[in-house]
Amino acid sequence: MRVATSAKHGFRLAGNALVWRAHRPPIRFPAHHMLTLFHHPFCPQSRFIRLALAEHGLDHQLIEERVWERRRDFLAMNPAATTPVLVTDAMPAIPGASIISEYLDETYGLQMDEDRLMGHDAADRVEVRRLMSWFNDKFFEEVSGPLVLERIYKRFMKDEDGGGAPQTEVMRAARNNVRYHLGYIGWLVGSRDFLAGERLSYADLAAAAHLSTIDYLGDVPWSENSDAKSWYARIKSRPSFRPILAEWLAGVPASPTYVDLDF
């Protein structure tokens, strides 16, 4: 797999890993406290955490992980063999998007002040967590997970690892499911500025991350919901989104809407 990124958007090369330099003024922590994210460029949950790290202004190193290869060292960090996994020398490896997002909020959330991504009171946080689960679990199971597996991962998986020809029935069902999810997004932003309320939150980042993976493939029917389309255009125009839009997969060209901020 070849994933290209643009250095002008904040990446620099450090050995075999990519390091993202945040556009937001960085949060200051001891020099030895380096964050490393094991991810896959087209894993929706990994993209969510990349957006969250960037919105927090946290410098981090990216290491690509192909979970189907089941590397022993990676399984030692996360026996579930899923991405993302965040590693910091301050504590054990942190597996899974929901756990990582909670860690980031507990560790850095207060420094975000009004921009705190988890919300500012109990009711706000319930709604943010509900919608994070909606997209990281339900949307992933019904839409982004099947499409990314069938159209991207299987291109690089051996037969014994679950590779092979894409299953057209699975892709057809996922493309049909995205329509009601898009309608739900449109309904939410019809009465709110953002998905969980009046401020940007983890909910927006999670939803946009999942949509970005299938938008790359051209599988989002944006013409069916103008409210959802306008919301997504605002989210992907943020500086934190630029590194994701700069990525591409050799042999699988991005859809015309993927990088267009005014699609």
NORDAUR-V665855 format. One record per residue. N is the residue number from 1. RES is the residue in one small letter. PSI is psi in whole degrees, 0 to 359 (* if undefined). Layout:
BEGIN
n | res | psi
N | RES | PSI
N | RES | PSI
END
This chain:
BEGIN
n | res | psi
1 | m | 140
2 | r | 122
3 | v | 122
4 | a | 142
5 | t | 158
6 | s | 125
7 | a | 330
8 | k | 345
9 | h | 6
10 | g | 358
11 | f | 146
12 | r | 155
13 | l | 130
14 | a | 98
15 | g | 236
16 | n | 7
17 | a | 156
18 | l | 136
19 | v | 127
20 | w | 123
21 | r | 119
22 | a | 145
23 | h | 324
24 | r | 143
25 | p | 122
26 | p | 145
27 | i | 135
28 | r | 127
29 | f | 166
30 | p | 146
31 | a | 330
32 | h | 349
33 | h | 78
34 | m | 137
35 | l | 129
36 | t | 127
37 | l | 117
38 | f | 123
39 | h | 174
40 | h | 137
41 | p | 333
42 | f | 16
43 | c | 119
44 | p | 319
45 | q | 325
46 | s | 319
47 | r | 322
48 | f | 313
49 | i | 325
50 | r | 318
51 | l | 318
52 | a | 317
53 | l | 317
54 | a | 320
55 | e | 330
56 | h | 349
57 | g | 31
58 | l | 121
59 | d | 142
60 | h | 158
61 | q | 139
62 | l | 132
63 | i | 121
64 | e | 136
65 | e | 127
66 | r | 98
67 | v | 333
68 | w | 344
69 | e | 344
70 | r | 55
71 | r | 138
72 | r | 316
73 | d | 324
74 | f | 320
75 | l | 331
76 | a | 328
77 | m | 321
78 | n | 93
79 | p | 340
80 | a | 347
81 | a | 48
82 | t | 152
83 | t | 154
84 | p | 163
85 | v | 127
86 | l | 131
87 | v | 131
88 | t | 147
89 | d | 2
90 | a | 343
91 | m | 175
92 | p | 165
93 | a | 142
94 | i | 107
95 | p | 142
96 | g | 141
97 | a | 318
98 | s | 319
99 | i | 319
100 | i | 317
101 | s | 322
102 | e | 318
103 | y | 315
104 | l | 320
105 | d | 317
106 | e | 326
107 | t | 321
108 | y | 354
109 | g | 317
110 | l | 330
111 | q | 348
112 | m | 346
113 | d | 237
114 | e | 345
115 | d | 11
116 | r | 129
117 | l | 347
118 | m | 352
119 | g | 167
120 | h | 348
121 | d | 175
122 | a | 318
123 | a | 317
124 | d | 316
125 | r | 326
126 | v | 314
127 | e | 320
128 | v | 314
129 | r | 322
130 | r | 314
131 | l | 328
132 | m | 314
133 | s | 321
134 | w | 313
135 | f | 319
136 | n | 338
137 | d | 295
138 | k | 309
139 | f | 320
140 | f | 316
141 | e | 322
142 | e | 337
143 | v | 287
144 | s | 321
145 | g | 305
146 | p | 318
147 | l | 318
148 | v | 319
149 | l | 309
150 | e | 322
151 | r | 341
152 | i | 298
153 | y | 318
154 | k | 339
155 | r | 337
156 | f | 359
157 | m | 140
158 | k | 159
159 | d | 320
160 | e | 345
161 | d | 3
162 | g | 8
163 | g | 186
164 | g | 190
165 | a | 144
166 | p | 145
167 | q | 111
168 | t | 327
169 | e | 321
170 | v | 316
171 | m | 322
172 | r | 317
173 | a | 318
174 | a | 319
175 | r | 330
176 | n | 321
177 | n | 328
178 | v | 336
179 | r | 316
180 | y | 332
181 | h | 320
182 | l | 321
183 | g | 323
184 | y | 319
185 | i | 314
186 | g | 321
187 | w | 318
188 | l | 311
189 | v | 356
190 | g | 337
191 | s | 5
192 | r | 159
193 | d | 326
194 | f | 175
195 | l | 317
196 | a | 0
197 | g | 217
198 | e | 0
199 | r | 154
200 | l | 139
201 | s | 177
202 | y | 329
203 | a | 315
204 | d | 318
205 | l | 319
206 | a | 311
207 | a | 314
208 | a | 324
209 | a | 314
210 | h | 316
211 | l | 326
212 | s | 324
213 | t | 321
214 | i | 339
215 | d | 324
216 | y | 322
217 | l | 354
218 | g | 26
219 | d | 18
220 | v | 118
221 | p | 73
222 | w | 331
223 | s | 347
224 | e | 346
225 | n | 103
226 | s | 328
227 | d | 315
228 | a | 320
229 | k | 316
230 | s | 319
231 | w | 312
232 | y | 323
233 | a | 321
234 | r | 318
235 | i | 316
236 | k | 355
237 | s | 353
238 | r | 148
239 | p | 327
240 | s | 339
241 | f | 344
242 | r | 316
243 | p | 326
244 | i | 318
245 | l | 341
246 | a | 352
247 | e | 149
248 | w | 158
249 | l | 122
250 | a | 129
251 | g | 349
252 | v | 92
253 | p | 148
254 | a | 152
255 | s | 159
256 | p | 333
257 | t | 348
258 | y | 310
259 | v | 350
260 | d | 117
261 | l | 346
262 | d | 55
263 | f | *
END
